Amino acid sequence: MAKSSVAPAAPSEILCVGEVLWDSLPSGLFLGGAPFNVACHLRAAGMPAAMVSRIGDDRLGSEIVARASRFGVTVDLIQVDERLPTGFVSVTLDGNGVPTFDIVAPAAWDAIASSEALLKRAAAARAIVFGSLAQRQAVSRATIEQLWKSNALMVFDVNLRPPFDDREVVRRSLQRADMVKMSEQELHQLAAWFGLPSGIREGATAIAEQFGCATVCVTRGDQGASLLHEGSWNEQDGFEVEVRDTVGAGDAFLAVLLVGLLTKMTPGAALEHANLIGAYVVTQYGAVPTDQDAAAPPSPPAARLPRKRGRT
């Protein structure tokens, strides 16, 4: 694999680490992967974002780089694998647009390698967004754990995808996370794994206390979302929309919520904005609607969220 130059970090850059892949939906092929979707929505919201992943040395991989660049996502930390293929997922939708995923394994994003350049960018990052799915194999899992040494804000998207739902991976990720986002169904799974209350507010509070997470968000589909932020509890009702598919709605939600909190919106306002973008995405096909502005707007003002210090 030819080495590529790695640019210095953009001011206030957010790294989104993990899977980038193609979702095969009944309506066609769509670019996706939870952290990639988050990166695209961060850029649409005006936040510098870089994707950390690995693609195959194939046509699908080349197209990922081209399209990510058009969205304004920094791509110089996307690695190319000469052996493993670009990630691919077959998605089926039920009558309510709720997806079931058949995730091809292995894929190039299972082999994201650590490097001095990546660790340097992580050390300078404003935040690092990561999930549980990309930790299904040892190589990418070890790289993500290396990035936890950074003092950046650590944002954990639980994103359980059976059979790649590992209790120990989730436990370790929660221990390092400053901010965590999960669905109501995922909260119930965490409650069963870790002996937590199953109620939304009680469960979120228990996660914050047991794992030291300052921000815990639980999405509830068309019922809205709930947010515990620095001890303050907020709830937002859902919006009534015509659903096409729900793929990527949670990723858009997370991106806008993160931007809102980083730019000193009140938690309630940030939660409302996040719900609005999530509701919009379910009215479109694919995780990143093609009519988003891919231009690079100016960065919003900086703010600090409570975080854990990097661990060695």
C-alpha positions as CSV (number, residue, x, y, z in Angstrom):
1,M,0.0,0.0,0.0
2,A,1.4,3.4,-1.0
3,K,1.9,5.8,1.8
4,S,-0.2,9.0,1.6
5,S,0.7,12.3,3.2
6,V,-1.4,13.3,6.3
7,A,-2.3,16.9,6.7
8,P,-2.1,18.8,10.0
9,A,-5.4,18.9,12.0
10,A,-7.9,21.5,11.1
11,P,-8.8,23.9,14.0
12,S,-11.3,22.2,16.3
13,E,-11.3,19.1,14.2
14,I,-13.5,16.1,15.2
15,L,-12.4,12.6,14.3
16,C,-15.0,10.1,13.4
17,V,-13.5,6.6,13.7
18,G,-14.8,3.3,12.4
19,E,-16.8,1.8,9.6
20,V,-17.4,3.4,6.2
21,L,-19.4,1.2,3.8
22,W,-22.1,0.9,1.3
23,D,-25.7,0.2,2.4
24,S,-27.6,-1.8,-0.2
25,L,-31.2,-0.7,0.2
26,P,-34.3,-1.7,-1.8
27,S,-34.0,1.8,-3.5
28,G,-30.3,1.5,-4.4
29,L,-26.8,1.8,-3.0
30,F,-26.1,4.5,-0.4
31,L,-22.9,5.5,1.3
32,G,-23.0,4.9,5.0
33,G,-21.5,3.6,8.2
34,A,-22.5,5.3,11.5
35,P,-19.3,7.3,12.1
36,F,-19.1,8.3,8.5
37,N,-22.7,9.5,8.6
38,V,-21.9,11.5,11.7
39,A,-18.9,13.1,9.9
40,C,-21.1,14.2,7.0
41,H,-23.7,15.7,9.2
42,L,-21.0,17.5,11.3
43,R,-19.7,19.1,8.1
44,A,-23.2,20.1,7.1
45,A,-23.5,21.8,10.5
46,G,-20.3,23.7,10.1
47,M,-17.9,21.6,12.1
48,P,-14.5,20.4,10.7
49,A,-14.6,16.6,10.6
50,A,-12.2,13.9,9.5
51,M,-13.0,10.2,8.8
52,V,-10.7,7.6,10.2
53,S,-11.4,4.3,8.5
54,R,-10.1,1.7,6.0
55,I,-11.4,0.9,2.5
56,G,-10.5,-1.8,-0.1
57,D,-8.3,-1.1,-3.1
58,D,-11.4,-1.3,-5.3
59,R,-13.9,0.8,-7.1
60,L,-16.3,1.1,-4.2
61,G,-13.5,2.4,-2.0
62,S,-12.4,5.0,-4.5
63,E,-16.0,6.2,-4.8
64,I,-16.2,6.6,-1.0
65,V,-13.2,8.9,-1.0
66,A,-14.6,11.0,-3.9
67,R,-18.0,11.4,-2.3
68,A,-16.7,12.0,1.2
69,S,-14.5,14.8,-0.3
70,R,-17.6,16.4,-1.9
71,F,-19.3,16.4,1.5
72,G,-16.3,18.3,2.9
73,V,-15.1,15.4,5.1
74,T,-11.4,15.2,5.5
75,V,-10.3,11.9,3.9
76,D,-6.5,11.7,4.4
77,L,-6.9,9.4,7.4
78,I,-8.8,6.8,5.4
79,Q,-6.5,3.9,4.8
80,V,-6.4,1.6,1.8
81,D,-6.2,-2.2,2.2
82,E,-4.8,-4.3,-0.6
83,R,-6.4,-7.5,0.7
84,L,-9.8,-6.8,2.3
85,P,-12.8,-5.4,0.4
86,T,-14.6,-2.1,1.1
87,G,-17.4,-2.6,3.6
88,F,-20.8,-3.6,2.3
89,V,-24.2,-4.1,4.1
90,S,-27.4,-5.6,2.8
91,V,-30.3,-3.7,4.4
92,T,-34.0,-4.8,4.5
93,L,-36.8,-2.6,5.7
94,D,-40.0,-3.6,7.4
95,G,-43.3,-1.9,6.8
96,N,-42.4,1.0,9.1
97,G,-39.0,1.6,7.4
98,V,-37.1,0.0,10.2
99,P,-33.9,-1.7,8.9
100,T,-32.4,-5.1,9.5
101,F,-28.7,-5.3,8.6
102,D,-26.6,-8.1,7.1
103,I,-23.1,-6.8,7.6
104,V,-20.4,-8.5,5.4
105,A,-17.3,-9.7,7.3
106,P,-14.5,-9.3,7.1
107,A,-14.2,-5.9,5.6
108,A,-11.4,-3.4,5.3
109,W,-12.7,-1.3,8.2
110,D,-11.9,-4.3,10.5
111,A,-8.2,-3.5,10.0
112,I,-7.8,0.2,10.8
113,A,-4.2,0.6,11.8
114,S,-2.7,2.9,14.3
115,S,0.1,5.2,13.2
116,E,2.1,8.1,14.6
117,A,0.3,10.5,12.3
118,L,-3.1,9.3,13.5
119,L,-2.2,9.5,17.1
120,K,-0.9,13.1,16.6
121,R,-4.2,14.1,15.0
122,A,-6.1,12.5,17.8
123,A,-4.1,14.3,20.4
124,A,-5.1,17.6,18.8
125,A,-8.7,16.8,18.1
126,R,-11.6,18.6,19.7
127,A,-13.6,15.4,20.0
128,I,-13.4,11.7,18.9
129,V,-16.6,9.9,17.9
130,F,-16.5,6.1,18.0
131,G,-18.9,3.2,18.2
132,S,-19.1,-0.5,19.1
133,L,-19.4,-2.1,15.7
134,A,-15.9,-1.1,14.5
135,Q,-14.5,-2.9,17.5
136,R,-15.7,-6.3,16.4
137,Q,-12.2,-7.3,15.3
138,A,-8.9,-7.0,17.2
139,V,-7.0,-4.6,14.9
140,S,-9.5,-1.8,14.7
141,R,-10.4,-2.3,18.4
142,A,-6.8,-1.9,19.4
143,T,-6.5,1.3,17.3
144,I,-9.6,2.8,18.8
145,E,-8.3,2.1,22.3
146,Q,-5.1,3.8,21.4
147,L,-7.1,6.9,20.5
148,W,-8.6,6.9,24.0
149,K,-5.3,8.2,25.3
150,S,-6.2,11.6,23.8
151,N,-7.7,14.3,26.0
152,A,-10.3,15.0,23.4
153,L,-14.0,14.7,24.3
154,M,-14.8,11.0,23.8
155,V,-18.2,10.4,22.2
156,F,-19.5,6.8,22.2
157,D,-22.3,5.8,19.9
158,V,-23.4,2.4,21.3
159,N,-24.9,1.2,18.0
160,L,-25.4,-2.5,18.7
161,R,-25.6,-4.7,15.6
162,P,-26.1,-8.4,16.5
163,P,-24.2,-10.7,16.3
164,F,-21.5,-8.0,16.7
165,D,-22.8,-6.8,20.1
166,D,-20.1,-7.5,22.7
167,R,-20.7,-6.7,26.4
168,E,-17.1,-6.2,27.2
169,V,-16.5,-3.9,24.3
170,V,-19.4,-1.8,25.4
171,R,-18.3,-1.8,29.1
172,R,-14.8,-0.6,28.2
173,S,-16.2,2.0,25.8
174,L,-18.5,3.4,28.5
175,Q,-15.7,3.6,30.9
176,R,-13.8,5.9,28.6
177,A,-16.8,7.9,27.2
178,D,-17.6,11.5,28.2
179,M,-20.8,11.5,26.1
180,V,-22.8,8.4,25.1
181,K,-25.8,8.1,22.7
182,M,-28.0,5.0,22.5
183,S,-31.5,3.9,21.5
184,E,-34.1,3.0,24.0
185,Q,-33.7,-0.7,22.9
186,E,-29.9,-0.4,23.5
187,L,-30.5,1.0,26.9
188,H,-32.6,-2.0,27.8
189,Q,-29.7,-4.3,26.6
190,L,-27.2,-2.3,28.7
191,A,-29.6,-2.5,31.7
192,A,-29.6,-6.3,31.4
193,W,-25.8,-6.5,31.0
194,F,-24.8,-4.2,33.8
195,G,-27.7,-4.5,36.3
196,L,-29.1,-1.1,35.6
197,P,-32.7,0.2,36.0
198,S,-34.7,-0.3,32.7
199,G,-36.5,3.1,32.9
200,I,-35.1,5.7,30.6
201,R,-34.4,8.4,33.1
202,E,-33.3,5.9,35.8
203,G,-31.1,4.0,33.4
204,A,-29.5,7.1,31.9
205,T,-28.7,8.3,35.4
206,A,-27.3,5.0,36.4
207,I,-25.0,4.9,33.4
208,A,-23.8,8.5,34.2
209,E,-23.0,7.5,37.8
210,Q,-21.6,4.0,37.2
211,F,-19.4,4.9,34.2
212,G,-18.7,8.6,34.8
213,C,-20.4,9.9,31.7
214,A,-21.3,13.6,31.9
215,T,-23.7,13.3,29.0
216,V,-26.1,10.4,28.3
217,C,-28.7,10.6,25.5
218,V,-31.4,8.0,24.7
219,T,-33.3,8.2,21.4
220,R,-36.8,6.9,21.3
221,G,-37.6,6.8,17.6
222,D,-40.8,8.7,16.7
223,Q,-41.4,9.4,20.4
224,G,-38.4,11.8,20.5
225,A,-35.3,11.7,22.8
226,S,-34.1,12.2,26.3
227,L,-30.9,13.9,27.4
228,L,-29.0,13.9,30.7
229,H,-26.3,16.6,30.5
230,E,-24.3,17.6,33.6
231,G,-27.1,16.6,35.9
232,S,-29.8,18.4,33.9
233,W,-32.6,16.2,32.5
234,N,-34.3,17.2,29.2
235,E,-36.9,15.5,27.0
236,Q,-38.1,16.3,23.5
237,D,-41.1,14.8,21.8
238,G,-40.8,13.4,18.3
239,F,-42.0,15.0,15.1
240,E,-44.8,13.5,12.9
241,V,-43.3,12.8,9.5
242,E,-43.7,10.4,6.6
243,V,-41.0,7.7,7.0
244,R,-39.1,6.4,4.0
245,D,-36.4,4.7,6.0
246,T,-34.8,5.2,9.3
247,V,-31.2,4.4,8.3
248,G,-28.8,7.0,9.6
249,A,-31.3,9.1,11.6
250,G,-29.5,8.4,14.9
251,D,-26.2,9.4,13.3
252,A,-27.6,12.8,12.1
253,F,-29.2,13.3,15.5
254,L,-25.8,12.6,17.2
255,A,-23.9,15.0,15.0
256,V,-26.3,17.9,15.5
257,L,-26.6,17.3,19.3
258,L,-22.8,17.3,19.6
259,V,-22.5,20.5,17.6
260,G,-25.2,22.1,19.7
261,L,-23.6,21.2,23.0
262,L,-20.1,22.3,21.8
263,T,-21.5,25.7,20.7
264,K,-23.1,26.4,24.0
265,M,-26.8,25.9,23.1
266,T,-28.9,25.0,26.0
267,P,-29.3,21.2,26.3
268,G,-33.1,21.6,25.5
269,A,-32.4,23.6,22.3
270,A,-29.6,21.2,21.2
271,L,-32.0,18.2,21.8
272,E,-34.7,19.9,19.7
273,H,-32.4,20.6,16.8
274,A,-31.1,17.1,16.9
275,N,-34.6,15.7,16.8
276,L,-35.5,17.9,13.8
277,I,-32.6,16.7,11.7
278,G,-33.3,13.1,12.7
279,A,-36.9,13.5,11.7
280,Y,-35.8,15.0,8.3
281,V,-33.5,12.1,7.6
282,V,-36.2,9.5,8.0
283,T,-38.2,11.3,5.2
284,Q,-35.3,10.6,2.8
285,Y,-33.7,7.5,1.4
286,G,-30.2,6.7,2.7
287,A,-28.3,8.0,5.7
288,V,-27.0,11.2,4.2
289,P,-29.5,13.0,2.0
290,T,-27.9,14.1,-1.2
291,D,-29.2,17.7,-1.1
292,Q,-27.1,18.6,2.0
293,D,-24.7,21.5,1.4
294,A,-21.3,20.0,1.0
295,A,-19.6,23.3,1.1
296,A,-17.4,24.2,4.1
297,P,-19.1,26.9,6.3
298,P,-17.2,28.7,9.0
299,S,-16.5,26.9,12.2
300,P,-18.7,27.7,15.2
301,P,-17.2,29.2,18.4
302,A,-15.5,26.9,20.8
303,A,-16.9,25.6,24.0
304,R,-15.7,23.0,26.5
305,L,-17.7,19.9,27.6
306,P,-16.7,17.9,30.7
307,R,-14.4,15.1,29.8
308,K,-12.3,12.3,31.2
309,R,-8.6,12.6,30.8
310,G,-6.9,10.2,28.4
311,R,-5.7,7.0,29.8
312,T,-2.5,5.2,29.1
